[in-house]
């Protein structure tokens, strides 16, 4: 009985290795890509310090693909929103 289990295990291992080999041979060629330099843009926008104005500005820039990365309080009355894309 134990010999049958070993035989089945060897058959399963053989089938698995054949499938892996086939996948490696027939699959997409694996090529290493050179590091592509990503171009990052930044935008600094001063907004009025009221919630509605700031929310509108954030939604507009977010819809255009900009991501808020920092908020700076320039002269302490007008926040500067720093976006990245």
Phi and psi in degrees as GROMACS dihedral restraints (atoms count N, CA, C in turn):
[ dihedral_restraints ]
;  ai    aj    ak    al  type     phi  dphi    fc
    3     4     5     6     1   -69.6    20    10
    4     5     6     7     1   -32.8    20    10
    6     7     8     9     1   -65.3    20    10
    7     8     9    10     1   -36.1    20    10
    9    10    11    12     1   -65.4    20    10
   10    11    12    13     1   -42.1    20    10
   12    13    14    15     1   -62.8    20    10
   13    14    15    16     1   -42.5    20    10
   15    16    17    18     1   -63.7    20    10
   16    17    18    19     1   -41.4    20    10
   18    19    20    21     1   -62.8    20    10
   19    20    21    22     1   -44.0    20    10
   21    22    23    24     1   -63.3    20    10
   22    23    24    25     1   -41.0    20    10
   24    25    26    27     1   -63.5    20    10
   25    26    27    28     1   -41.2    20    10
   27    28    29    30     1   -66.1    20    10
   28    29    30    31     1   -38.5    20    10
   30    31    32    33     1   -64.4    20    10
   31    32    33    34     1   -45.1    20    10
   33    34    35    36     1   -63.4    20    10
   34    35    36    37     1   -42.1    20    10
   36    37    38    39     1   -64.0    20    10
   37    38    39    40     1   -40.8    20    10
   39    40    41    42     1   -64.4    20    10
   40    41    42    43     1   -43.6    20    10
   42    43    44    45     1   -63.3    20    10
   43    44    45    46     1   -41.9    20    10
   45    46    47    48     1   -62.4    20    10
   46    47    48    49     1   -43.4    20    10
   48    49    50    51     1   -66.8    20    10
   49    50    51    52     1   -38.1    20    10
   51    52    53    54     1   -63.6    20    10
   52    53    54    55     1   -41.9    20    10
   54    55    56    57     1   -64.8    20    10
   55    56    57    58     1   -41.7    20    10
   57    58    59    60     1   -63.1    20    10
   58    59    60    61     1   -44.6    20    10
   60    61    62    63     1   -61.5    20    10
   61    62    63    64     1   -43.4    20    10
   63    64    65    66     1   -61.8    20    10
   64    65    66    67     1   -42.6    20    10
   66    67    68    69     1   -62.2    20    10
   67    68    69    70     1   -42.1    20    10
   69    70    71    72     1   -67.9    20    10
   70    71    72    73     1   -37.7    20    10
   72    73    74    75     1   -76.4    20    10
   73    74    75    76     1   -43.6    20    10
   75    76    77    78     1   -90.6    20    10
   76    77    78    79     1   -10.9    20    10
   78    79    80    81     1   -76.1    20    10
   79    80    81    82     1  -179.0    20    10
   81    82    83    84     1   -62.5    20    10
   82    83    84    85     1   140.0    20    10
   84    85    86    87     1   -65.9    20    10
   85    86    87    88     1   138.4    20    10
   87    88    89    90     1   -92.1    20    10
   88    89    90    91     1   112.5    20    10
   90    91    92    93     1  -122.7    20    10
   91    92    93    94     1   137.6    20    10
   93    94    95    96     1   -80.8    20    10
   94    95    96    97     1   131.9    20    10
   96    97    98    99     1   -92.8    20    10
   97    98    99   100     1   143.0    20    10
   99   100   101   102     1   -70.5    20    10
  100   101   102   103     1   150.1    20    10
  102   103   104   105     1   -61.8    20    10
  103   104   105   106     1   119.9    20    10
  105   106   107   108     1   -89.1    20    10
  106   107   108   109     1   130.8    20    10
  108   109   110   111     1   -78.6    20    10
  109   110   111   112     1   124.6    20    10
  111   112   113   114     1   -87.5    20    10
  112   113   114   115     1   137.2    20    10
  114   115   116   117     1   -91.4    20    10
  115   116   117   118     1   121.7    20    10
  117   118   119   120     1  -111.5    20    10
  118   119   120   121     1   133.1    20    10
  120   121   122   123     1  -108.9    20    10
  121   122   123   124     1   147.6    20    10
  123   124   125   126     1  -123.7    20    10
  124   125   126   127     1   149.7    20    10
  126   127   128   129     1  -140.1    20    10
  127   128   129   130     1   132.3    20    10
  129   130   131   132     1  -114.3    20    10
  130   131   132   133     1   125.2    20    10
  132   133   134   135     1  -128.3    20    10
  133   134   135   136     1   129.1    20    10
  135   136   137   138     1   -91.9    20    10
  136   137   138   139     1   132.9    20    10
  138   139   140   141     1  -126.3    20    10
  139   140   141   142     1   159.3    20    10
  141   142   143   144     1   -69.9    20    10
  142   143   144   145     1   145.3    20    10
  144   145   146   147     1   -79.0    20    10
  145   146   147   148     1    25.0    20    10
  147   148   149   150     1   -97.9    20    10
  148   149   150   151     1   148.2    20    10
  150   151   152   153     1   -60.2    20    10
  151   152   153   154     1   -44.7    20    10
  153   154   155   156     1   -62.8    20    10
  154   155   156   157     1   -44.9    20    10
  156   157   158   159     1   -62.7    20    10
  157   158   159   160     1   -44.2    20    10
  159   160   161   162     1   -65.8    20    10
  160   161   162   163     1   -41.2    20    10
  162   163   164   165     1   -63.8    20    10
  163   164   165   166     1   -42.4    20    10
  165   166   167   168     1   -61.6    20    10
  166   167   168   169     1   -45.2    20    10
  168   169   170   171     1   -62.0    20    10
  169   170   171   172     1   -44.5    20    10
  171   172   173   174     1   -62.3    20    10
  172   173   174   175     1   -42.4    20    10
  174   175   176   177     1   -65.0    20    10
  175   176   177   178     1   -40.3    20    10
  177   178   179   180     1   -64.1    20    10
  178   179   180   181     1   -47.3    20    10
  180   181   182   183     1   -69.8    20    10
  181   182   183   184     1   -36.8    20    10
  183   184   185   186     1   -62.9    20    10
  184   185   186   187     1   -39.4    20    10
  186   187   188   189     1   -66.8    20    10
  187   188   189   190     1   -24.3    20    10
  189   190   191   192     1   -90.6    20    10
  190   191   192   193     1     4.7    20    10
  192   193   194   195     1    95.0    20    10
  193   194   195   196     1     4.6    20    10
  195   196   197   198     1   -85.0    20    10
  196   197   198   199     1   145.0    20    10
  198   199   200   201     1  -117.5    20    10
  199   200   201   202     1   129.6    20    10
  201   202   203   204     1   -72.5    20    10
  202   203   204   205     1   124.3    20    10
  204   205   206   207     1  -114.4    20    10
  205   206   207   208     1   -19.9    20    10
  207   208   209   210     1  -162.7    20    10
  208   209   210   211     1   158.0    20    10
  210   211   212   213     1  -128.4    20    10
  211   212   213   214     1   123.4    20    10
  213   214   215   216     1  -113.8    20    10
  214   215   216   217     1   139.5    20    10
  216   217   218   219     1   -99.6    20    10
  217   218   219   220     1    64.2    20    10
  219   220   221   222     1   -20.5    20    10
  220   221   222   223     1   -93.7    20    10
  222   223   224   225     1   -98.7    20    10
  223   224   225   226     1    22.4    20    10
  225   226   227   228     1    71.3    20    10
  226   227   228   229     1     0.3    20    10
  228   229   230   231     1  -116.4    20    10
  229   230   231   232     1   -26.5    20    10
  231   232   233   234     1  -124.3    20    10
  232   233   234   235     1   110.0    20    10
  234   235   236   237     1   -67.0    20    10
  235   236   237   238     1   145.9    20    10
  237   238   239   240     1  -106.2    20    10
  238   239   240   241     1   121.9    20    10
  240   241   242   243     1   -94.5    20    10
  241   242   243   244     1   127.9    20    10
  243   244   245   246     1  -109.4    20    10
  244   245   246   247     1   117.5    20    10
  246   247   248   249     1  -109.1    20    10
  247   248   249   250     1   155.9    20    10
  249   250   251   252     1  -134.6    20    10
  250   251   252   253     1   143.4    20    10
